[in-house]
Amino acid sequence: MENPKRTNPQNKSIHLFCDKLATELNSRGYDLRVVLKPSYKIRWDKDSVKENLWKPLQRAMYHLDSTTELDTSKVSRVHQELMQILIDNPNLPELDYIDFPSQETTDNYLKSFTK
């Protein structure tokens, strides 16, 4: 039996996770470098995490280009693998593990923008 496609709440949680990871990377001083200007420090954001970390790993693991193509179990596996790779990276010694956001956490995060 095939797992159902990732849900809209899961997609929102992917975005929240990417936002949290960007914040964690930035707070530790692990910036994103531009190839042509390596002396520039470029801060991470949700989109750069998704495009430069999440999606390349997703492609490597499942040969899928869009998160809309992931099923529910693959979302969890991409998250777990990404965090394990980052935690094991000796260049990121103080990086904290970031849990995948629950639906409640994601809903509360989204509500904070409507207040």
Residue frames as qw, qx, qy, qz and C-alpha x, y, z in Angstrom:
[[0.000, 0.888, 0.460, 0.000, 0.00, 0.00, 0.00],
 [0.415, 0.439, -0.006, 0.797, 1.35, 3.40, -0.99],
 [0.248, -0.469, -0.448, 0.719, 1.62, 6.13, 1.62],
 [0.209, 0.889, 0.406, 0.013, -0.56, 9.19, 1.05],
 [0.433, 0.584, -0.015, 0.686, 1.04, 12.31, -0.41],
 [0.301, -0.148, -0.442, 0.832, 2.36, 14.85, 2.05],
 [0.056, -0.784, -0.616, 0.056, -0.39, 16.99, 3.48],
 [0.124, 0.826, 0.066, 0.547, -0.79, 20.76, 3.43],
 [0.562, -0.814, 0.118, -0.092, -0.03, 20.87, 7.18],
 [0.858, -0.195, 0.210, 0.427, 3.14, 18.85, 6.51],
 [0.518, 0.573, 0.158, 0.615, 4.13, 21.34, 3.83],
 [0.198, -0.900, 0.027, -0.387, 3.65, 24.19, 6.30],
 [0.782, -0.588, 0.178, 0.111, 5.73, 22.23, 8.79],
 [0.791, 0.212, 0.149, 0.555, 8.51, 21.81, 6.21],
 [0.215, 0.767, 0.045, 0.603, 8.55, 25.59, 5.84],
 [0.515, -0.820, 0.104, -0.225, 8.59, 26.12, 9.61],
 [0.894, -0.271, 0.159, 0.319, 11.41, 23.59, 10.00],
 [0.629, 0.444, 0.113, 0.628, 13.41, 25.35, 7.27],
 [0.091, -0.864, 0.012, -0.495, 12.82, 28.67, 9.04],
 [0.724, -0.674, 0.142, -0.034, 13.96, 27.23, 12.40],
 [0.874, -0.021, 0.162, 0.458, 17.03, 25.66, 10.82],
 [0.394, 0.687, 0.054, 0.608, 17.93, 28.96, 9.13],
 [0.363, -0.861, 0.098, -0.342, 17.67, 30.71, 12.49],
 [0.863, -0.446, 0.182, 0.153, 19.83, 28.07, 14.17],
 [0.779, 0.268, 0.135, 0.550, 22.50, 28.17, 11.44],
 [0.172, 0.796, 0.009, 0.581, 22.59, 31.98, 11.52],
 [0.542, -0.807, 0.099, -0.212, 22.77, 32.13, 15.31],
 [0.871, -0.318, 0.231, 0.297, 25.81, 29.83, 15.24],
 [0.056, -0.777, 0.382, 0.497, 27.52, 31.94, 12.56],
 [0.503, 0.020, 0.786, 0.359, 27.22, 29.31, 9.81],
 [0.365, 0.630, 0.031, -0.684, 26.43, 31.57, 6.87],
 [0.768, 0.462, 0.430, 0.109, 25.66, 30.81, 3.23],
 [0.289, -0.527, 0.376, 0.705, 28.48, 31.82, 0.87],
 [0.640, 0.715, 0.055, -0.275, 28.05, 33.10, -2.65],
 [0.886, 0.086, 0.247, 0.382, 30.42, 31.27, -5.02],
 [0.501, 0.662, 0.083, 0.551, 31.57, 34.39, -6.86],
 [0.062, -0.729, 0.267, -0.628, 32.03, 36.46, -3.71],
 [0.725, -0.224, -0.625, 0.183, 33.20, 34.07, -0.97],
 [0.253, 0.067, -0.454, 0.852, 34.01, 36.99, 1.30],
 [0.444, -0.325, -0.113, -0.827, 30.31, 37.92, 1.51],
 [0.080, 0.094, 0.906, -0.404, 28.40, 36.55, 4.44],
 [0.467, -0.183, -0.435, -0.748, 24.88, 35.64, 3.41],
 [0.402, -0.114, 0.686, -0.596, 22.39, 34.75, 6.13],
 [0.027, -0.198, -0.961, -0.192, 20.16, 31.72, 5.75],
 [0.508, 0.042, 0.167, -0.844, 16.42, 32.05, 5.35],
 [0.742, 0.132, 0.566, -0.334, 13.59, 29.56, 4.96],
 [0.765, 0.608, -0.022, -0.212, 13.88, 29.50, 1.18],
 [0.300, 0.699, -0.648, 0.026, 17.67, 29.08, 1.07],
 [0.430, -0.276, 0.821, -0.254, 17.44, 26.17, 3.53],
 [0.789, 0.321, 0.428, -0.302, 14.72, 24.54, 1.44],
 [0.681, 0.705, -0.153, -0.127, 16.52, 25.07, -1.90],
 [0.304, 0.704, -0.623, 0.151, 20.10, 24.34, -0.76],
 [0.194, -0.321, 0.863, -0.338, 19.64, 21.69, 1.94],
 [0.657, 0.155, 0.581, -0.455, 16.17, 20.08, 1.92],
 [0.764, 0.538, 0.004, -0.356, 15.56, 19.72, -1.83],
 [0.386, 0.597, -0.699, -0.078, 19.03, 18.43, -2.82],
 [0.235, -0.219, 0.901, -0.290, 18.75, 15.75, -0.13],
 [0.695, 0.315, 0.426, -0.486, 15.19, 14.94, -1.19],
 [0.658, 0.609, -0.326, -0.301, 16.43, 14.54, -4.80],
 [0.167, 0.502, -0.845, 0.080, 19.32, 12.32, -3.70],
 [0.368, -0.066, 0.839, -0.396, 17.08, 10.12, -1.57],
 [0.526, 0.414, 0.684, -0.289, 13.98, 9.86, -3.76],
 [0.264, 0.105, 0.605, 0.744, 14.68, 11.46, -7.17],
 [0.015, 0.798, 0.600, 0.058, 11.82, 13.89, -6.54],
 [0.321, 0.345, 0.035, 0.881, 12.12, 17.60, -7.35],
 [0.312, -0.502, -0.050, -0.805, 9.12, 19.02, -5.50],
 [0.154, -0.099, 0.790, -0.585, 7.94, 18.53, -1.94],
 [0.699, 0.129, 0.066, -0.701, 4.47, 18.01, -3.42],
 [0.731, 0.264, -0.592, -0.215, 5.75, 14.66, -4.69],
 [0.090, 0.279, -0.851, 0.435, 6.74, 13.39, -1.24],
 [0.625, -0.458, -0.577, -0.259, 4.51, 11.03, 0.64],
 [0.507, -0.801, 0.041, -0.316, 3.98, 11.48, 4.36],
 [0.888, -0.382, 0.088, 0.241, 6.68, 9.04, 5.48],
 [0.693, 0.362, 0.052, 0.621, 9.30, 10.50, 3.12],
 [0.075, -0.870, 0.045, -0.485, 8.89, 13.95, 4.69],
 [0.714, -0.674, 0.176, -0.069, 9.94, 12.48, 8.04],
 [0.904, -0.041, 0.169, 0.392, 12.85, 10.58, 6.52],
 [0.457, 0.656, 0.012, 0.600, 14.21, 13.64, 4.69],
 [0.319, -0.861, 0.127, -0.376, 14.01, 15.66, 7.92],
 [0.847, -0.489, 0.194, 0.073, 15.73, 12.96, 9.98],
 [0.835, 0.203, 0.141, 0.491, 18.48, 12.44, 7.41],
 [0.250, 0.792, -0.013, 0.557, 19.09, 16.17, 6.99],
 [0.470, -0.819, 0.194, -0.265, 19.41, 16.74, 10.72],
 [0.913, -0.283, 0.198, 0.217, 21.71, 13.73, 11.10],
 [0.689, 0.463, 0.074, 0.553, 23.99, 14.98, 8.31],
 [0.021, 0.840, -0.092, 0.534, 24.16, 18.44, 9.88],
 [0.688, -0.686, 0.186, -0.150, 24.70, 17.17, 13.44],
 [0.920, -0.111, 0.204, 0.314, 27.49, 14.85, 12.21],
 [0.529, 0.730, -0.019, 0.431, 29.21, 17.64, 10.27],
 [0.665, -0.332, -0.247, 0.622, 32.42, 18.55, 12.14],
 [0.226, 0.272, 0.105, 0.929, 32.22, 22.09, 10.72],
 [0.430, -0.542, -0.206, -0.692, 28.97, 22.64, 12.65],
 [0.379, 0.075, -0.824, 0.414, 30.05, 21.57, 16.14],
 [0.091, 0.135, 0.608, -0.777, 27.41, 23.36, 18.21],
 [0.431, -0.096, -0.440, -0.782, 24.38, 22.91, 15.99],
 [0.437, 0.002, 0.705, -0.559, 21.32, 21.79, 17.91],
 [0.062, 0.249, 0.925, 0.281, 18.95, 19.10, 16.65],
 [0.379, 0.105, 0.052, -0.918, 15.69, 20.64, 15.46],
 [0.379, 0.264, 0.871, -0.165, 12.60, 18.47, 15.77],
 [0.027, -0.309, -0.640, -0.703, 10.15, 18.45, 12.90],
 [0.281, -0.064, 0.275, -0.917, 7.30, 20.79, 13.90],
 [0.178, 0.370, 0.895, -0.177, 4.03, 19.27, 15.00],
 [0.040, 0.612, 0.579, 0.537, 0.81, 20.49, 13.42],
 [0.351, -0.849, -0.366, 0.148, 0.03, 22.42, 16.61],
 [0.476, -0.499, 0.126, 0.713, 3.43, 24.14, 16.59],
 [0.268, 0.178, 0.533, 0.783, 3.02, 25.04, 12.93],
 [0.106, -0.752, -0.581, -0.293, -0.53, 26.32, 13.45],
 [0.407, -0.805, -0.210, 0.377, 0.62, 28.52, 16.37],
 [0.441, -0.261, 0.312, 0.800, 3.52, 29.84, 14.28],
 [0.143, 0.404, 0.593, 0.682, 1.19, 30.74, 11.40],
 [0.240, -0.828, -0.506, -0.041, -1.31, 32.40, 13.77],
 [0.460, -0.575, -0.080, 0.672, 1.48, 34.66, 15.06],
 [0.258, 0.032, 0.413, 0.873, 1.51, 36.38, 11.66],
 [0.130, -0.578, -0.619, -0.516, -2.23, 37.14, 11.71],
 [0.381, -0.675, -0.493, 0.395, -2.28, 38.94, 15.06]]
